[in-house]
Amino acid sequence: MRYAYLGPSGTFTEAALLQVPGADEAERVPAANVNEALAMVLEGSVDGAMVPIENSVEGGVSATLDAIARADHLQIVREVLVPITFVLAVREDIDALEQITQISTHSVAWAQCRGWVQANIPGAEFIQGSSTAAAAVGLQDPEQHHQAAICSPLVAHDRNLKVLVEGVEDNLGAVTRFFLVTRPGPLPAPTGVDKTTLIVPLPEDKPGALMALLEQFAARGVNLSRIESRPTGTGLGSYFFSVDIDGHLAEERVAAALTGLHRLCPDLKFLGSYNAAEGITPSIDSHNSNEAFIRAREWVGQLLHRL
Ligand SMILES: O=C(O)C(=O)C[C@]1(C(=O)O)C=C[C@@H](O)C=C1
C-alpha cells in the first residue's frame, strides 16, 4: 500500500496516518500540500491520502474542506483523531526568546499558538511554512532565516532540535481530526458508531432551504455532528454546506434522510460512511429503527398491490 500525507516526515498528518493499521509498513509518500496529496489519489499513484479536516480550536481546515468538496471520485474511509501539543524549537545558537524575530510554522498551528507568541515574543514575525515539520527542518537549512519553529515534540526529538519552550499552545487538550481518503470503492461495514459526510449545494435564493435540509435529518432522528458553509467560489452569496451526520448509509433512517435530501438537492455529494473515531452508540427512537422503516415500506407495498 502507498499513502500520501502532508510532509515532510514528522507532521501531525503523518502521526494520523501511522494510526491506520499497516501504515507503519506501507510506503508513505510526502506531499507539499493537501491538494497535491489528493491529486495523487485521483491519478492513482497512491492508494489513499491522510488529510486534516478540523481542529478543535481553529475549526474547519478550509483547504481540505474545499478540495474534497470540489473533487469528484473521492471517498472518506476512515476518521482519525490526533491530540495536538506544540514546542518552540530553535536554531542551535539561540538561547533566549529575545533573540527570536521570525517564527515559522503551518498557518493552522500558528492560529493555535498566536496568543502565547504575542505574550512571550511580542513583535516576532510569522513566516508561513508548508507544515510544522517543514518549519522544523528549515531550522537546519542555512538558506532559511527563521530562528524558531512551532512543531510537534516528536519531530523536534527525531531531528535532534533544540527545544526552548514546551506546550506553547493557547488551549490545552486540542485535537485535530483527519480523514483517510481513497478512490471510491466498497463502503466500510457499519459498526453501530459511524459517521457519514455529505456536501450539500443548497438552491440559491430559496427561502427556508436550510430549514428544509435540516428537517430531512430531524424527521428521521439523525444527529448532525458538524455543519459548515463554504463559498462555492463562483461569487458572493453562493455556498455549499459540508455536513457530518451520526450514522451509516446502511441504516434505514440515514438512507431515508439522504433520499429526502436528494429530492431537494439533486447535486448532493455523498463522501462516505465510516467508523467514528470515538463516540457512543446513538440511542434511536423505536419509530426511527431499521425495523420501523422496513415495516412501513412493507405496509405501503401491500397497499400498492391493490392497484
Ligand atoms: O503541519 C502539520 O504538521 C500538519 O499535519 C497540518 C496541521 C493542519 O493542517 O491542521 C495538522 C494539525 C495541526 O493542528 C497543525 C497543522
Ligand as a Chemical Component Dictionary entry (heavy atoms), coordinates in Angstrom:
data_LIG
# 
_chem_comp.id                   LIG 
_chem_comp.type                 NON-POLYMER 
_chem_comp.pdbx_formal_charge   0 
_chem_comp.three_letter_code    LIG 
# 
loop_
_chem_comp_atom.comp_id 
_chem_comp_atom.atom_id 
_chem_comp_atom.alt_atom_id 
_chem_comp_atom.type_symbol 
_chem_comp_atom.charge 
_chem_comp_atom.model_Cartn_x 
_chem_comp_atom.model_Cartn_y 
_chem_comp_atom.model_Cartn_z 
_chem_comp_atom.pdbx_ordinal 
LIG O1  O1  O 0 1.689  20.872 9.760  1  
LIG C1  C1  C 0 1.367  19.766 10.201 2  
LIG O2  O2  O 0 2.076  19.119 10.982 3  
LIG C2  C2  C 0 0.098  19.179 9.812  4  
LIG O3  O3  O 0 -0.050 17.974 9.834  5  
LIG C3  C3  C 0 -1.035 20.098 9.384  6  
LIG C4  C4  C 0 -1.921 20.567 10.538 7  
LIG C5  C5  C 0 -3.252 21.169 9.933  8  
LIG O4  O4  O 0 -3.346 21.477 8.769  9  
LIG O5  O5  O 0 -4.199 21.352 10.732 10 
LIG C6  C6  C 0 -2.314 19.434 11.385 11 
LIG C7  C7  C 0 -2.501 19.544 12.708 12 
LIG C8  C8  C 0 -2.128 20.747 13.492 13 
LIG O6  O6  O 0 -3.309 21.280 14.045 14 
LIG C9  C9  C 0 -1.476 21.774 12.650 15 
LIG C10 C10 C 0 -1.271 21.630 11.322 16 
# 
loop_
_chem_comp_bond.comp_id 
_chem_comp_bond.atom_id_1 
_chem_comp_bond.atom_id_2 
_chem_comp_bond.value_order 
_chem_comp_bond.pdbx_ordinal 
LIG O1 C1  DOUB 1  
LIG C1 O2  SING 2  
LIG C1 C2  SING 3  
LIG C2 O3  DOUB 4  
LIG C2 C3  SING 5  
LIG C3 C4  SING 6  
LIG C4 C5  SING 7  
LIG C4 C6  SING 8  
LIG C4 C10 SING 9  
LIG C5 O4  DOUB 10 
LIG C5 O5  SING 11 
LIG C6 C7  DOUB 12 
LIG C7 C8  SING 13 
LIG C8 O6  SING 14 
LIG C8 C9  SING 15 
LIG C9 C10 DOUB 16 
# 
